[in-house]
Amino acid sequence: MKQVIAQIYIEDNKPKKAENILLELVKDNQTLDFNPHILLLELYQKTRHFKKAENICTVYLKEEKEFGKSKFYTSCAWIYLIQEKYNSAEQYFKQAKQQNEKDMQTNMQYFEGNEDFINSMKKLSKIEWLQNMLVLEWKRGNMKLAKDYLQQLKLLDSDNNDTNLNQRLEELMKRKNPSIKTKLIIKAFNDLLPKTE
């Protein structure tokens, strides 16, 4: 329940209240189905408290908790990407991918026999990876590599309309108070997608 309240405070631009709740949750350490560090990173990204965010990334990694680690790595990668610390961002994106593959192996045991669900999870994971790398290379100015990632995303699109690029872009553009991350994704796609599409 507390994390829901914290999320509302983040969306309502009440950062201090959100931070207090989340720091409490980190201290309690009883949130087995939820990682408060991820919401803290979202908050610090929004308020541009990058030093606080980097500190969380460093400290949390030492704790070596397993739950939500892939999402956590991705959140850290974006903190570094926004600050144009591209090598650190790439390192975290790669760690997220490795962790995700590890999680996928575990999930396959739980969802054995449900091939559609497993394939859907794999696809969503690949889409996120390609999108993240696309923005990273676009920010670095490596347009050729960024366009390669875009091409791979288009190939994924061709066999499943649910993942249509333009549709995803439209959904992102409809968001109220978009985060820095969302703005960067929109900017990268608008820059790379042919204007006729």
Buried (B, 14 or more C-beta within 10 A) or exposed (E): EBBEEBBEBBEEEEBEBBBEBBEEBBEEEEBEEBBBBBBBBBBBBBBEBBEBBBEBBEEBBEEEEEEBBBBBBBBBBBBBBBBEBBEBBBBBBBBBBEBBEEBBEEBBEEEEEEEEEBEBBBBEBBBBBBBBBBBBBBBBEBEEBBBBBBEBBBEBBEEEEEBEBEEBBEEBBEEEEBBBBEBBBBEBBEEBBEEEE
